[in-house]
């Protein structure tokens, strides 16, 4: 049930404590960007940027999991990953089990990264995609130009803290205001991925720009902080669907024409612990929506299944597992299979090692004879980069703060940090007791 009240013009920020104890009501009305409603001290123009538009400059921040660029970074990457209870919930023993698991897995994972060239290419692709998108936005949206590309990874460099400090160094915030868009590179929303990245972004915003957490801020700096909005999900965006369809069509064309429509398409997404799924996480449904949209675009010519990869640990995870599915189909005689990484926007360890070197290699050992193949990842696809630009343009033009869905917490959520983060982003960084809240 949702309760809607008109938001009154807000003149001051609430403290973190107040945000966590506001009356608990749900509000799903789209949040619209209204810079005139925010009362600031005199704003000093950005000192290191050239503002060419009356609403610019605009920081476009790509959020993703990230990956170690070298094998030396693997230990730190795993340590941060297993410490994140949003992604891998280990309960009360997270602080003990997380470091233990990461230390034990580091030697094995180092070898895997060494086998794909010594590190993950996800930073290279993320920075390229963000930069190319911003070039397009500078042409299509001159009012909010220049658009500045940034990357914020959750577990690898550049970390969210590093990105936020770069924003401040580049002239955003600290009394100068400026707009930033947190653009998730997980097309399908999960509390474990986009939710975790937003929690981290909110944490560093509080530490660096909130007077309740940073007593060194002047009144002018506190009022002239960065104005955030969020692109939090886009599972069925036509450009995303088209980019996937193009890459699937290319690999299907490598099969003989007489069997092409009989090739089974296996859409593979990163799995989730069932404890996360059962509390109401929207990720499985949104991944399925992407799959359905792509199948529609392909004309529904091929049989397909949605499968899940990268399970970690002995607890129950969402299945069927990608590796088991491929093995079972090959053993049944269905050897013509195309694997599609449907929840990833670029190559990384899950595609280059797990699918290419483990799943497909095992299939060949079982007699697949090279008939199990993978669709190319989105990477530098011009269609995909145009899709990113179209998404960002629509977001900037509409003035939305976030999607309607972002305000709805999982029915089983008990995470107060998630509550405070949603309240902050949905209300443009402002809150009072008269605002309708998200439970």
N, C-alpha and C positions, 0 to 999 in steps of 0.2 A: 504494500500500500504506500502511496506517496501523498505527502501533505505539501501543498504549494502555498507560499506566501510571497508577496512582492518583496524583493530585496530593497532595503532602504539604502540611501547613500551612506557609505561608511567612511568615517573620518580618522579612525585609528586602528592599529593592529591589535589583535588579542595576543596575550602571552601564550606560550606553549601549554601551560597549565590550563588556561581558560579554554583553549581549543579542545582539550581532552575532556572537559566537563560541561560542554555546552549541551543544551537539551537535544535529545536524540530523535530527530525526525529526518525523513528522506525527502530529497528534492531532486527531481529529474529534469527540470527545465534547463534547456541549453544555456550555458553561460556565455554571454556576449561580451566581446572586447569593447570597453568603453573608457578610453584613457582620460576623458574629461571628468569622469566621476571620481578620480583619485586625486586627493588634495596633497600637494607636495610643497616642500620649500622650494625656493628658486633653484631651478635645475641648471647646472653648468653643462655646456655642450661637451660631448665626448672629446677627450684630448688627443687620442691617437687614431681616430677614424675621421673620414671625410663624409659627412652626412649629405647625401644628394637628394633625399626625399623628406617630406615634412613629417613622416612617421618613422623614418629610418634613423640609424642603421638597425638591422634586425639580425640577431644571432640565431642560426639554425643549428640546433644541437642534436646530432645523431646519437641515440642511446642503443647500446647492445651489450651482449655478454662479454665480447672481446676474446682474445686468445694471446698466449705468449708469442712474442715476435722472435724469440730465440729460445734455445733449450735452457739457458740459464734462468729464464723467467718462469719456468714451469712450476717450481716450488712455490713461489709467491702466488701465482695464479691459482693453484689448487688449494692453497691455504685460505685464500679469500673465498673461493667457491664453496668449500665445505664448512666455512664459518657462517654462511648465509642460510639461516633457517627458513627464509622465504623460498629458496630453491630446493634445498635438501633438508627437510625438517628432521632433526635428530633429538628433539625434545630437550629435556633437562640436561642431557649429556652432550649437547652440541659443543660446548667449550672443551670437552675432553676428547670426544670421538672425532670431531672435525680435524684437529691437528694430527691425530693419530692416523686417520685414513689418508690424509693428504701426504704425510711423510712416507707411508707405505706405498702409495701409488706413484710417487714422483719418479722413481727410476724407470718404471714401465712406461709412463706417459712421455718421459723424455725421449725414449726410443721411438715412440710413435711420431712425435714431432720431427725427430731427426729423419725419419723415413719419408716425410712429405716436404723435405727441403730445409729443415732446421727451425721451422717456426710457422705460426699461422699467418695466412695472407689476409685475415679479416680486417686488420687495420689499414692495409694498403687499399683494399676495396672500399672500405667505409669512407676513408678520406677522399678517394677519387669520386665516389658517388655523391658525397656531400658537396664537393667543390663544383662538380658539373651541374648539379641541381641549382646551386646558387647562381651560376652563370646564366641559366635560363630565367630564374626569378628576377634577376637584375633587369632583364628585358621585358618580362611580362608584368612585373609589379614595381615600376619605378618609384611609386609613392613610399614603399617600405624599403627601398634600396639605400645603401648597399647591403646585400645579404652575406653574412660572414659565416663560413662553415666551421663547425666544431664537432669533435667526436668525444663522447664520454662512455667509457667502458666500465662495466660493473666489477670485473675481476682482473683486468689487465691494463697496462698503460695504453693510452692516457686515461687514468682513473677520473672519476667524477670530481674529486677534490682538485686535481690538476686542471681540469677543464674550467671549473668555476673560478679558480684564481686567474686563469688566462682571460676569462671574460672581464674580470675586474681590472686587470692590467691593460686590456684593450679599450677601456673607456666606458664599459657598462657599469651601472650601479655606482655606489659611493657618492651619492648626491646627484649623479648625472642621469639617472633613470635608464631608459633604453629597454627595448623589447627583446625577449628570447623565446624561441619555440622549442620545446622538448619534443623531438620527433622520434618516436620509438621505431626501431628497425626490426621489431618483432611484429609482423603484420597481424598476428592473432594474439589477443590480450591474454595474459596469465598473470596472476598475482606473483608467480615465481619468477617471471622474467620482466615484463614492463613494470609490474607493480613493485618489484624489488628495486629496479632502476629509479623509479620515481621516489621511493622511500629514501634512497641514497641521495638523490638530488635535493629532496626536501631537507634532509639532515644537514647537508653542507650549506644550503641556503640559510638555515637557521644559525649555524655556527659562524658564518661569514657576514650575514646581512641583517640578523635580528638583534635589536638592542638588548633583548632579554638574555641572549647568549654571548653577545660580543659587546662588553661594556666600553670598549674603546671607540665605538661608533659615535660620531657627532649626530645631533638631531637632523642636520641636513642630509647626512649620509644614510641615516635610517629611513627617512622619508623618500629619498631619491634612489631607492633600490631597484633592482631589475624587475620588470613586469613579465611574468611567465604565462604562457599558454601551452597546451599539450595536444599533440596528435597521438592519441593513445591506442588506436586500432584501425585497421583498414583491410580486413580479410577478403572482401569481395570487390575491391576497387577495380574498375574495368582495365586500367593500365597494368596492374599487377597480374590479373587474369590473362591478359593478352601476352605479357612477357613469358609467363609459364607455358602458355599454349604454343608459342613460337618455339621454345626450346624442346618441348615434347614432340612437336611435329618434326623437328630436325632429326631427332634420334629415331623416331618411328620410320622415317624415310630410309634409314639404313637397313631395314628389314625387307625381304622380298615382297613385292606388291601383293602376291597372292595370299600371304599370311599376315599382312600388316594390321588388318582390323582384328586379328585374333590375338595380338600381343597383349598381355595383361599389364596394365599400368599399376604400379605400387607406389602410392603417395606416402612418403616416409617423413614423419615429424618427430621431434624430440619428445620422448615420453615424459609423463609426470607420475609422481607417487600417488597411489590411490587415496592416500589420506588427504592430499590436496584436491583431487577430483571430487571426493565425497563431501567436502565442505562447500562445494558449489562453484568451483573455478570455471570460468566460461571458455577456457582454452579448447577443450575437445570439440565443443560445438562450433567454435569459430574456425578451427582447422577444417572440420567437415564442411563448413560453408564454402571455404576456399576450394576444396576438392570438387564440390558439386558445381561451383561456378566454372571451373576449368573444364570439367567434363561437358558441361553445356556448350562451352565455347568450341570444344573439339568435335561437337556433333554427336556425342555419346556413342562413338563408333566402337570403342574398345571396352572390354570388361576391366574392372578396377577394384582395388581394395585400399583402404587407409590403414597404414601400419605405423608402428612406433619404435623408436630406436633409443640407444644410449642409456639404458637402465643401469643404475648404480646401486649396489648393495643388495641384501637379501629380502628387503621388504617388498610388498606387492606394488607393481607399477602398471600403468595403463598398457594394454596389449591389443592385438597380437604383436609380438616383437618382429621387427623387420628381418633379422637374421633367421629366425625360426620359420617365418613365412616363406622366404626365398628357398630355404632348404627343403621345406615340405613340398612346395610346388615342383621343384626340380625332381624330387624323388617320385612325385606323382606323374611325371612326364611333361609337365608344363614348363618348358625351358625358355620360352620367349617372354622375357620380363623386362620392363623398363622401370627403373627406380627414379622417383622424382622427389628431391628434397623440398617439400612444399612449405616448410615453416622457416626456411633460411633464405637470406637475401644475398649471400655470397658463400664462397668456399671457405671451409675451415676443417678442423680435425674430423668432424662427423661425416663430411663428404669425402675428403681426400684420403682419409685412412679407414674409418669405420666402414663406409660403403665400398669404396674402390678397392681397398687392400684386404679387407676381411670378408665382407658379405659376398662380393663378386668373385673373389679368389676361391672361397669355399664352394660357391656354386660351380665354378669351373672344375674343381676337384671332384665334384659329384657327377660331372658329365655334361654340364651346360654348354661347353664348347664355345664360349664367347657370346652366347645368345642372351645372357643377362647383361643389360647395359644401363647406364645412368644418363639422365638428361643433364645437360650443362647447367650449372648454377647461374643465377641472375647476373652477378659480377658487374661487368661493364656494359650490359645490354642497353642500347640506346632507348629501346621501348620502356625498359624498367626505369631508367633515369628520367625519362619524360613523365612517367607515372608519378615518380616522387615529386617532380616539379608541379604537376597538376594537383596533387594532393596538397602540397604546401600553398599553392596559389589559392585554392578553394578555401583553405583554412584562414589565410590572411585576408582574403576578400570578405569572408563571412563575419570575421571578427569573433569567432567562437573561442571560448576558453578551453573547452574539451568536449568530448562526446557526451550524450545523455547517459550512456552505459557506464562511464567512468565513475559516476556518483553512486552507483549501486554496489554495495559491498557484498561479498559472498555470504550466503545465509549462515554459514558456520564460522565466520571470521571472528576471531577474538583479539586481533592485533590492533592495539591502540595507536601504534605508529601509522598503520594503514589508515585509520580513521582521521588522524591529524593531517596526514599528507593529502588525503582527498579534500578535506575541508579547506586546506590552504590553496591548492591548485584550482578548485572549483570556484573559489571566491576571489580570484585574482590577487591572492596574497593578503586578503582582508577578511575580517570576521567580526561579528558581534552577536549578542544573544538574540537579536531579532531575526537573524538569518535562518532559513530552513536548512537543516543539517542532514548529513548522510549517516545512516547507521552502519 
